[in-house]
Amino acid sequence: MRFAKGVSASLSALVLALTPLLPASADQPAPAFEPVPRAPGQVSLETQEAANEINAMVEASPEKYTGVRITGPDTVTVAMPPGSDFEQRSSAVRGSAQRAAGAQPVSIEVEESGRSLADAQRTQAEIGELIRAGTYQDKIIGVGIDPARGIAVAYAIGDSDAARIDLKERFGDSVAFRLTDQLQVTERDRSRDSAPHYAAAGYRRWNPEHTGEAGRCSTSFPVLKDGIRHMLTAGHCMPGGTNYPRAWAATFTTATPPSTSYYFGAMVTTTVGGEASAITDGTQDLYGDFALLHGSSYVNAVYNCANLSGSCSSLLVGDVSWSTPANGTSVCTSGIRTGQICRRIVTDASWEGLVGGVYMRHLAFIQSDQDGDGQYDCTTTMPGDSGGAVYQGMSGSSMVRAMGIITGGDACSSVYTKLTGVKAWNSAISMPLN
């Protein structure tokens, strides 16, 4: 049944793609863009732990719940459809949060929603098929989920009136809109990292002969595949058709290879096709944007300084999240171009869409609130940060939790590949922890 339904949706999207959208008429105003929900402020680690625990419960039962979001420094809000077991579900949510937060008081607010997470996921899937089929000609570039209302959120560029009108006619109140720019992958120029290699180090891509290089990216976390350590990076940094599959420390630019201690390894697996200058479809629509490097040694620690060269501090990785975070979760990013940036807020944990011209899933949309005042700013990742580390602090520990891999962004926002994609690709994969 699922197969038949999927085929039907895909064929419908392809037929629609052949029908150009008519320009919006003067008497048919386009649906307005909604603002991104206000940032939650300085969120405690215990609040994040509680939100993560509840979100795992929601994902396991999408028909019973709508979504989870962090709405204040010590507040988690959970939405769920009505029903005779509403109070029972509310009690389960509060109990789960209490176990995760421990002695720290965390306020759990439960509100009623007319739709479930499963409803939103179905709408998201249908809109995603339309985007992939080219129906909106890059006017609608992605789609996420609003965990408060159980509806899809379409991300559109400013010049998208006809596309928004068409989507509204198809899906009615099941879709809302947010304004965004085209998202691009972020590759290019800690720069002298030697084995064992850390997360958030910078590397250059070289050909096997070491006679030419093609741009710089960053590393994410080591994982264990078949008992052997590999290093995660972005798939678009190491696409399947690349002639530059080998990674060496970013500071070295001559054709004479440096000491092999500066060698990160070669690409052995990637989800993206084509070349770095022109990526194409691979399996990024199934698993997100990641590649595996192999050929050196790797330690699970992440550079956490602001400087891009010279001595840099690091943090040990003590936990890993293989699940989707709650909206409002605060994360840090670290890469070769921007160093560590924290207070990056997850504003859409279920985003999928076009990045660098190819459709990607298993992404989360993040924006920055550096002042902690609830207002977003334009502190974001830059070219070269792709493949870098996304992580968050852990309650009661000086170590951090691995969350994902930097993928791309625009002038004021970023997207990262969640580790859900890596796990979907290989359920046996694991991460060595400290």
TAPEDA-V650758 format. One record per pair of residues at least 6 apart in sequence whose C-alpha atoms are under 7 Angstrom apart, sorted by sequence separation. I is the first residue (numbers start at 0). GAP is how many residues later the second one is. D is the distance in whole Angstrom. If there is no record, write none. Layout:
I & GAP & D
I & GAP & D
This chain:
69 & 6 & 5
70 & 6 & 6
144 & 6 & 6
145 & 6 & 6
205 & 6 & 6
206 & 6 & 6
222 & 6 & 6
223 & 6 & 6
272 & 6 & 6
273 & 6 & 5
333 & 6 & 4
352 & 6 & 5
353 & 6 & 6
368 & 6 & 6
392 & 6 & 7
393 & 6 & 6
407 & 6 & 6
408 & 6 & 6
422 & 6 & 6
57 & 7 & 6
68 & 7 & 6
69 & 7 & 6
144 & 7 & 5
145 & 7 & 6
167 & 7 & 7
205 & 7 & 4
221 & 7 & 6
222 & 7 & 5
237 & 7 & 6
271 & 7 & 7
272 & 7 & 5
304 & 7 & 6
332 & 7 & 6
333 & 7 & 6
352 & 7 & 5
368 & 7 & 5
392 & 7 & 5
393 & 7 & 6
407 & 7 & 6
68 & 8 & 6
143 & 8 & 6
144 & 8 & 5
192 & 8 & 6
204 & 8 & 5
205 & 8 & 6
221 & 8 & 5
222 & 8 & 6
271 & 8 & 6
272 & 8 & 5
304 & 8 & 6
331 & 8 & 7
332 & 8 & 5
351 & 8 & 6
352 & 8 & 7
367 & 8 & 5
368 & 8 & 6
391 & 8 & 6
392 & 8 & 6
406 & 8 & 6
407 & 8 & 7
57 & 9 & 7
67 & 9 & 6
68 & 9 & 7
130 & 9 & 7
142 & 9 & 7
143 & 9 & 5
203 & 9 & 7
204 & 9 & 5
221 & 9 & 4
271 & 9 & 6
272 & 9 & 5
302 & 9 & 7
303 & 9 & 6
331 & 9 & 5
332 & 9 & 6
351 & 9 & 5
366 & 9 & 6
367 & 9 & 6
390 & 9 & 6
391 & 9 & 5
405 & 9 & 7
406 & 9 & 5
67 & 10 & 5
130 & 10 & 7
142 & 10 & 5
143 & 10 & 6
190 & 10 & 6
204 & 10 & 6
220 & 10 & 6
221 & 10 & 6
271 & 10 & 4
302 & 10 & 6
303 & 10 & 5
331 & 10 & 4
351 & 10 & 7
367 & 10 & 7
390 & 10 & 5
391 & 10 & 7
405 & 10 & 4
406 & 10 & 6
66 & 11 & 6
67 & 11 & 7
142 & 11 & 4
189 & 11 & 5
190 & 11 & 5
203 & 11 & 6
204 & 11 & 6
219 & 11 & 7
220 & 11 & 5
270 & 11 & 5
271 & 11 & 6
302 & 11 & 4
303 & 11 & 7
330 & 11 & 6
331 & 11 & 6
351 & 11 & 6
367 & 11 & 6
390 & 11 & 5
404 & 11 & 5
405 & 11 & 6
66 & 12 & 5
141 & 12 & 6
142 & 12 & 6
189 & 12 & 5
190 & 12 & 7
203 & 12 & 4
219 & 12 & 5
270 & 12 & 5
271 & 12 & 6
301 & 12 & 5
302 & 12 & 7
330 & 12 & 6
331 & 12 & 6
350 & 12 & 5
367 & 12 & 7
389 & 12 & 6
390 & 12 & 5
403 & 12 & 6
404 & 12 & 5
54 & 13 & 6
65 & 13 & 5
66 & 13 & 7
141 & 13 & 5
202 & 13 & 6
203 & 13 & 7
218 & 13 & 6
219 & 13 & 5
248 & 13 & 5
270 & 13 & 5
300 & 13 & 6
301 & 13 & 5
329 & 13 & 6
330 & 13 & 5
349 & 13 & 6
350 & 13 & 5
389 & 13 & 5
390 & 13 & 7
403 & 13 & 5
404 & 13 & 7
64 & 14 & 6
65 & 14 & 5
93 & 14 & 6
139 & 14 & 7
140 & 14 & 6
201 & 14 & 7
202 & 14 & 6
218 & 14 & 5
247 & 14 & 6
248 & 14 & 7
300 & 14 & 5
301 & 14 & 7
329 & 14 & 5
330 & 14 & 6
349 & 14 & 6
350 & 14 & 6
389 & 14 & 5
403 & 14 & 5
64 & 15 & 4
65 & 15 & 7
127 & 15 & 7
139 & 15 & 6
140 & 15 & 6
201 & 15 & 6
202 & 15 & 6
217 & 15 & 7
247 & 15 & 5
300 & 15 & 4
329 & 15 & 5
348 & 15 & 4
388 & 15 & 6
389 & 15 & 6
402 & 15 & 6
403 & 15 & 5
63 & 16 & 7
64 & 16 & 6
139 & 16 & 4
201 & 16 & 4
246 & 16 & 6
247 & 16 & 6
299 & 16 & 6
300 & 16 & 6
328 & 16 & 6
329 & 16 & 6
347 & 16 & 6
348 & 16 & 6
388 & 16 & 5
389 & 16 & 7
402 & 16 & 6
50 & 17 & 7
63 & 17 & 7
138 & 17 & 6
139 & 17 & 7
200 & 17 & 5
201 & 17 & 7
246 & 17 & 5
271 & 17 & 7
299 & 17 & 6
327 & 17 & 6
328 & 17 & 5
347 & 17 & 5
387 & 17 & 6
388 & 17 & 6
138 & 18 & 6
199 & 18 & 6
200 & 18 & 5
246 & 18 & 6
270 & 18 & 6
327 & 18 & 5
345 & 18 & 7
346 & 18 & 6
386 & 18 & 5
387 & 18 & 5
50 & 19 & 7
123 & 19 & 6
199 & 19 & 5
245 & 19 & 6
246 & 19 & 6
270 & 19 & 6
326 & 19 & 5
327 & 19 & 6
345 & 19 & 6
346 & 19 & 5
386 & 19 & 5
89 & 20 & 7
123 & 20 & 7
138 & 20 & 7
198 & 20 & 5
199 & 20 & 6
216 & 20 & 7
245 & 20 & 4
269 & 20 & 6
270 & 20 & 6
326 & 20 & 5
345 & 20 & 4
346 & 20 & 7
385 & 20 & 5
386 & 20 & 6
138 & 21 & 5
153 & 21 & 7
155 & 21 & 7
157 & 21 & 7
198 & 21 & 5
244 & 21 & 5
245 & 21 & 6
269 & 21 & 4
326 & 21 & 6
344 & 21 & 5
345 & 21 & 7
384 & 21 & 7
385 & 21 & 5
151 & 22 & 6
152 & 22 & 6
153 & 22 & 6
154 & 22 & 6
155 & 22 & 6
156 & 22 & 6
198 & 22 & 5
244 & 22 & 5
268 & 22 & 5
269 & 22 & 6
326 & 22 & 6
343 & 22 & 6
344 & 22 & 5
385 & 22 & 6
139 & 23 & 7
150 & 23 & 5
151 & 23 & 5
152 & 23 & 5
153 & 23 & 5
154 & 23 & 5
155 & 23 & 5
156 & 23 & 5
268 & 23 & 5
325 & 23 & 6
343 & 23 & 5
344 & 23 & 6
138 & 24 & 7
150 & 24 & 6
151 & 24 & 6
152 & 24 & 5
153 & 24 & 6
154 & 24 & 6
155 & 24 & 6
156 & 24 & 6
266 & 24 & 7
267 & 24 & 6
324 & 24 & 6
343 & 24 & 4
344 & 24 & 7
50 & 25 & 6
119 & 25 & 6
152 & 25 & 7
154 & 25 & 6
266 & 25 & 6
267 & 25 & 6
323 & 25 & 6
342 & 25 & 6
343 & 25 & 6
188 & 26 & 7
266 & 26 & 5
267 & 26 & 7
342 & 26 & 6
46 & 27 & 6
135 & 27 & 6
187 & 27 & 5
188 & 27 & 5
265 & 27 & 5
266 & 27 & 7
342 & 27 & 6
46 & 28 & 7
123 & 28 & 5
186 & 28 & 7
187 & 28 & 4
188 & 28 & 7
264 & 28 & 5
265 & 28 & 6
307 & 28 & 6
380 & 28 & 7
42 & 29 & 7
43 & 29 & 6
122 & 29 & 6
186 & 29 & 6
187 & 29 & 6
237 & 29 & 6
264 & 29 & 5
265 & 29 & 6
307 & 29 & 7
39 & 30 & 6
42 & 30 & 4
43 & 30 & 6
81 & 30 & 6
119 & 30 & 5
186 & 30 & 5
213 & 30 & 7
239 & 30 & 6
264 & 30 & 4
303 & 30 & 7
39 & 31 & 5
40 & 31 & 6
41 & 31 & 5
42 & 31 & 6
74 & 31 & 6
75 & 31 & 6
76 & 31 & 6
77 & 31 & 6
78 & 31 & 6
79 & 31 & 7
80 & 31 & 6
118 & 31 & 7
119 & 31 & 5
212 & 31 & 7
238 & 31 & 6
263 & 31 & 7
264 & 31 & 5
307 & 31 & 6
39 & 32 & 4
40 & 32 & 6
73 & 32 & 5
74 & 32 & 5
75 & 32 & 5
76 & 32 & 5
77 & 32 & 5
78 & 32 & 5
79 & 32 & 5
80 & 32 & 5
119 & 32 & 5
237 & 32 & 7
239 & 32 & 6
240 & 32 & 6
241 & 32 & 7
263 & 32 & 6
306 & 32 & 6
379 & 32 & 6
39 & 33 & 6
73 & 33 & 6
74 & 33 & 6
75 & 33 & 6
76 & 33 & 6
77 & 33 & 6
78 & 33 & 6
79 & 33 & 5
80 & 33 & 5
116 & 33 & 5
238 & 33 & 5
239 & 33 & 5
240 & 33 & 5
241 & 33 & 5
262 & 33 & 7
305 & 33 & 5
377 & 33 & 7
378 & 33 & 6
379 & 33 & 6
380 & 33 & 7
78 & 34 & 6
80 & 34 & 6
114 & 34 & 6
115 & 34 & 5
215 & 34 & 7
238 & 34 & 5
239 & 34 & 6
240 & 34 & 5
241 & 34 & 7
304 & 34 & 6
305 & 34 & 5
377 & 34 & 4
379 & 34 & 6
80 & 35 & 6
114 & 35 & 5
234 & 35 & 5
238 & 35 & 6
303 & 35 & 7
304 & 35 & 6
376 & 35 & 7
377 & 35 & 7
79 & 36 & 7
112 & 36 & 6
206 & 36 & 6
207 & 36 & 7
234 & 36 & 6
235 & 36 & 6
238 & 36 & 6
303 & 36 & 5
206 & 37 & 4
234 & 37 & 5
238 & 37 & 6
205 & 38 & 5
206 & 38 & 6
207 & 38 & 7
237 & 38 & 7
53 & 39 & 6
204 & 39 & 5
205 & 39 & 6
206 & 39 & 6
236 & 39 & 6
204 & 40 & 6
205 & 40 & 5
235 & 40 & 6
238 & 40 & 7
140 & 41 & 7
204 & 41 & 5
205 & 41 & 6
53 & 42 & 6
204 & 42 & 5
52 & 43 & 7
53 & 43 & 6
203 & 43 & 6
204 & 43 & 7
211 & 43 & 7
235 & 43 & 7
337 & 43 & 6
52 & 44 & 6
202 & 44 & 6
203 & 44 & 5
210 & 44 & 5
337 & 44 & 7
202 & 45 & 5
203 & 45 & 6
209 & 45 & 6
336 & 45 & 6
366 & 45 & 7
202 & 46 & 4
203 & 46 & 5
336 & 46 & 7
366 & 46 & 5
49 & 47 & 4
52 & 47 & 6
65 & 47 & 7
201 & 47 & 6
202 & 47 & 4
209 & 47 & 7
336 & 47 & 6
365 & 47 & 6
366 & 47 & 7
201 & 48 & 5
335 & 48 & 6
336 & 48 & 6
365 & 48 & 5
65 & 49 & 6
335 & 49 & 6
364 & 49 & 6
365 & 49 & 6
49 & 50 & 5
65 & 50 & 4
66 & 50 & 6
186 & 50 & 7
334 & 50 & 4
364 & 50 & 5
48 & 51 & 6
49 & 51 & 5
64 & 51 & 5
65 & 51 & 4
363 & 51 & 5
364 & 51 & 7
48 & 52 & 6
63 & 52 & 7
64 & 52 & 6
362 & 52 & 6
363 & 52 & 5
62 & 53 & 5
235 & 53 & 7
237 & 53 & 7
334 & 53 & 5
362 & 53 & 5
363 & 53 & 7
46 & 54 & 7
61 & 54 & 7
62 & 54 & 6
234 & 54 & 5
333 & 54 & 6
334 & 54 & 7
362 & 54 & 5
363 & 54 & 7
45 & 55 & 5
61 & 55 & 5
62 & 55 & 5
233 & 55 & 6
234 & 55 & 4
333 & 55 & 5
361 & 55 & 6
362 & 55 & 6
61 & 56 & 5
192 & 56 & 6
233 & 56 & 4
234 & 56 & 4
332 & 56 & 6
333 & 56 & 7
361 & 56 & 6
191 & 57 & 5
232 & 57 & 6
233 & 57 & 5
332 & 57 & 5
45 & 58 & 7
190 & 58 & 6
191 & 58 & 6
231 & 58 & 7
232 & 58 & 5
331 & 58 & 6
332 & 58 & 7
361 & 58 & 7
46 & 59 & 6
190 & 59 & 5
191 & 59 & 6
231 & 59 & 6
232 & 59 & 6
330 & 59 & 7
331 & 59 & 5
361 & 59 & 5
190 & 60 & 5
231 & 60 & 5
330 & 60 & 6
331 & 60 & 6
230 & 61 & 5
231 & 61 & 6
330 & 61 & 5
229 & 62 & 6
230 & 62 & 5
329 & 62 & 7
229 & 63 & 6
230 & 63 & 7
229 & 64 & 5
194 & 66 & 5
193 & 67 & 5
194 & 67 & 6
230 & 67 & 7
193 & 68 & 5
78 & 69 & 6
192 & 69 & 6
287 & 72 & 6
287 & 73 & 5
284 & 74 & 6
286 & 74 & 7
287 & 74 & 5
284 & 75 & 4
285 & 75 & 6
286 & 75 & 6
287 & 75 & 7
221 & 76 & 6
283 & 76 & 5
284 & 76 & 5
221 & 77 & 7
280 & 77 & 6
283 & 77 & 7
68 & 78 & 7
221 & 78 & 6
279 & 78 & 6
67 & 79 & 6
220 & 79 & 6
66 & 80 & 4
320 & 80 & 7
65 & 81 & 6
66 & 81 & 6
317 & 81 & 5
318 & 81 & 7
319 & 81 & 5
320 & 81 & 6
65 & 82 & 7
316 & 82 & 5
317 & 82 & 6
318 & 82 & 4
319 & 82 & 5
320 & 82 & 5
315 & 83 & 5
316 & 83 & 5
317 & 83 & 6
318 & 83 & 6
319 & 83 & 6
65 & 84 & 5
314 & 84 & 6
315 & 84 & 6
316 & 84 & 6
314 & 85 & 7
316 & 85 & 7
323 & 94 & 7
322 & 96 & 7
323 & 96 & 7
321 & 97 & 5
322 & 97 & 5
320 & 98 & 7
321 & 98 & 5
196 & 100 & 6
197 & 100 & 6
194 & 101 & 7
195 & 101 & 5
196 & 101 & 5
197 & 101 & 6
198 & 101 & 7
321 & 101 & 7
194 & 102 & 6
195 & 102 & 5
196 & 102 & 6
197 & 102 & 6
198 & 102 & 6
199 & 102 & 6
194 & 103 & 7
195 & 103 & 6
197 & 103 & 5
198 & 103 & 4
199 & 103 & 6
197 & 104 & 6
198 & 104 & 6
197 & 105 & 7
318 & 114 & 6
317 & 115 & 5
12 & 116 & 6
16 & 116 & 6
316 & 116 & 6
317 & 116 & 5
8 & 117 & 7
12 & 117 & 5
16 & 117 & 6
190 & 117 & 7
217 & 117 & 6
316 & 117 & 6
16 & 118 & 4
189 & 118 & 5
190 & 118 & 6
217 & 118 & 6
288 & 118 & 7
315 & 118 & 7
9 & 119 & 6
13 & 119 & 5
15 & 119 & 6
189 & 119 & 5
12 & 120 & 6
288 & 128 & 6
287 & 129 & 6
29 & 131 & 5
299 & 132 & 7
30 & 133 & 6
287 & 133 & 5
299 & 133 & 7
29 & 134 & 6
30 & 134 & 6
199 & 134 & 5
200 & 134 & 7
201 & 134 & 5
286 & 134 & 4
29 & 135 & 5
199 & 135 & 5
200 & 135 & 6
286 & 135 & 6
199 & 136 & 7
23 & 137 & 6
286 & 137 & 6
23 & 138 & 5
286 & 138 & 6
22 & 139 & 5
21 & 140 & 7
20 & 141 & 7
33 & 143 & 6
34 & 143 & 7
32 & 144 & 5
33 & 144 & 5
32 & 145 & 5
190 & 145 & 7
32 & 146 & 6
189 & 146 & 5
188 & 148 & 7
233 & 152 & 6
233 & 153 & 4
232 & 154 & 4
232 & 155 & 7
217 & 166 & 6
216 & 167 & 5
217 & 167 & 6
219 & 167 & 6
215 & 168 & 6
216 & 168 & 6
217 & 168 & 6
218 & 168 & 5
219 & 168 & 5
220 & 168 & 7
216 & 169 & 5
217 & 169 & 5
218 & 169 & 5
219 & 169 & 4
184 & 170 & 6
216 & 170 & 6
217 & 170 & 5
218 & 170 & 7
183 & 171 & 5
184 & 171 & 5
233 & 171 & 7
182 & 172 & 5
183 & 172 & 5
232 & 172 & 7
182 & 173 & 6
233 & 173 & 6
219 & 185 & 6
199 & 188 & 5
198 & 189 & 7
199 & 189 & 6
198 & 190 & 6
187 & 195 & 5
188 & 195 & 5
185 & 196 & 6
186 & 196 & 5
187 & 196 & 4
185 & 197 & 4
186 & 197 & 4
185 & 198 & 6
186 & 198 & 6
185 & 199 & 6
186 & 199 & 5
185 & 200 & 5
144 & 203 & 7
143 & 204 & 6
224 & 204 & 5
144 & 205 & 6
223 & 205 & 6
224 & 205 & 7
143 & 206 & 5
222 & 206 & 7
223 & 206 & 5
143 & 207 & 4
222 & 207 & 6
223 & 207 & 6
142 & 208 & 6
143 & 208 & 6
222 & 208 & 4
223 & 208 & 7
141 & 209 & 7
142 & 209 & 5
221 & 209 & 6
222 & 209 & 6
141 & 210 & 5
142 & 210 & 6
141 & 211 & 4
140 & 212 & 6
141 & 212 & 6
140 & 213 & 5
185 & 221 & 7
184 & 222 & 6
185 & 222 & 5
184 & 223 & 4
183 & 224 & 6
184 & 224 & 7
182 & 225 & 7
183 & 225 & 6
182 & 226 & 5
183 & 226 & 6
131 & 227 & 6
182 & 227 & 5
181 & 228 & 7
180 & 229 & 6
69 & 256 & 7
68 & 257 & 5
69 & 257 & 6
70 & 257 & 7
67 & 258 & 6
68 & 258 & 5
69 & 258 & 5
67 & 259 & 7
68 & 259 & 6
69 & 259 & 7
54 & 270 & 7
54 & 271 & 6
51 & 273 & 6
51 & 274 & 6
50 & 275 & 6
47 & 281 & 6
39 & 288 & 6
38 & 289 & 7
38 & 330 & 7
41 & 330 & 6
40 & 331 & 5
40 & 332 & 6
40 & 333 & 5
39 & 334 & 6
38 & 335 & 4
37 & 336 & 5
38 & 336 & 6
37 & 337 & 7
44 & 348 & 7
44 & 349 & 6
45 & 349 & 6
44 & 350 & 5
